[in-house]
Amino acid sequence: MAGESGLAAATAVAVAFSGGRDSTALLHAVWRALADHGGGAVALHALHVQHGLSPQAETWLRQCAARCRQWSRRGPTVHFHARRLGLQPRRGESVEAVARAGRYAALADMARAAGCRLILLGQHADDQAETFLLQALRGAGPAGLAAMPSSIERDGLLWCRPWLGQPRTALEAYLRRHRLRWIDDESNDSPAFARNRLRRQVWPALEAAFPDLRRTLAQASRRAQDAADCLRDLAAIDLAGAGHPDGGLDLAALVALGAARLRNALRVWLRQHSGRAAPASLLDRLADELTPRGSASWPLDARWRLVARAGRLQLEPLAERPTRSAPGATLALSLAVPGCHALPGWSGRLRVLRAPPGEAGLPAQRLADVRVRPRTGGEQFQRAAGTPARALKKQFQAAGVPPEGRDGPLVFDAQGQLLFVAGLGADARGLQAGEGADDQGLQLHWLPDGESP
């Protein structure tokens, strides 16, 4: 197996283990490599992330745990770790991006808890070529076209892809040779995801027309990585020359770089200082609008803005926005009738709508006598059927609700069961599916002051 020399230097190694074909082959290969070397010197940890996006997620988690126990009885111990995320991307969010961010954060947390610095990932050469094409179709620059690095260190963890030079067919041959079973995720067949469309509709035609496609794209990716490295080095030189003694960047020095080097320098500087990639549209605006003198500002995101003043360009945090709904008093009322219901003492209203046909809603009889109150601590909320109820703080974090959006009202029925949380929606334990036009439930929506129905 590629990467055995890396195992020899480690005392603990983690493998990201979804149970799919690639991660199953990788975990088994690492397990066999450790068995060949005595198995006791290196602790092997399998890290499983349950995203909560599939109804089969819990079944897959149990299957992965069982597979690790089975292998542990026949050779080196495979320590199994799992993290449940319960992700529910909001409208307009990319499911793939939300799942990827949550997955890597969970893998890092589990690896640290297990004492692992080395994390192995199962991506292979076909994944790399697909990533290059997807990035090109999105208009990415050299950093995006460089696709996935074979190894990278972040926050004290070393992430490695030992099979990035191996084609998918090699992994499939390994699985057949060792008679391994794997999990088929139904989302891999969904045309809703760009990678699946590329893999099933475009890739076969490209490979038929260009048999050497995989090798050619790998070469292009390596050249893009070289270009990205050179651009980072150039940015470091330019930023050192444009640094202002009082902080920020000297506008005259920036403008003197010219548009291309200015965009490149600011792309690196903004990522370093804000922790996120700057939109290409913002970099284009800055290249057009920055001048050595004058004052102006440009929003970066909800937390940061760029400000030009007194010959300097600075990144400044935006002032905290006031809480839109300060916690109000506990109220007893009926929400069984559709319409907007005022909440005295709260900075907003609750809107009640009939659930559209086929959608779940809250039973009207449970909303006839409710209590509306602020958070007091200890409340548990279930975001979707089949997922665990978790503390509100965790659910707000998982849903990406900012702190200023977490002070809205909570709605409980007469028996004290949580029905609705502003910012999250209805608790899944209270929902029921309507069976006809006369059996529709109700849906609640929180409208802070100033927001129209």
Protein Blocks (a to p, Z undefined) as FASTA:
>chain_A
ZZklmmmmpcbdcdddehpaklmmmmmmmmmmmmmnoommpccddddddehlafklmmmm
mmmmmmmmmmmmnmccdddddddekpacdehiafklmmmmmmmmmmmmmmmmnopabdcd
fbdfklmmmmmmmmmmnopafklmnmpafbdceehiacddfklmpcfklmmmmmmmnopa
cdddfklmpckbmklmmmmmmmmmmmmmmmmlmmmmmmmmmmmmmmmmmmmmmmmmmmmm
mpcfkgpjdfklmmmnojmlmmmmmmmmmmmmnopacdfklmmmmmmmpcfbdcddddfb
lmbccddeehiacdddddddddfbdcdddddddfkbgcddddehiacddddddddehiac
ddfklmmpccddddebhiacdfbghiacddfklmmmmnopafklmmcccdddfkopafbd
ghjapcfklgccdfbfklcccddddddehiaZZ
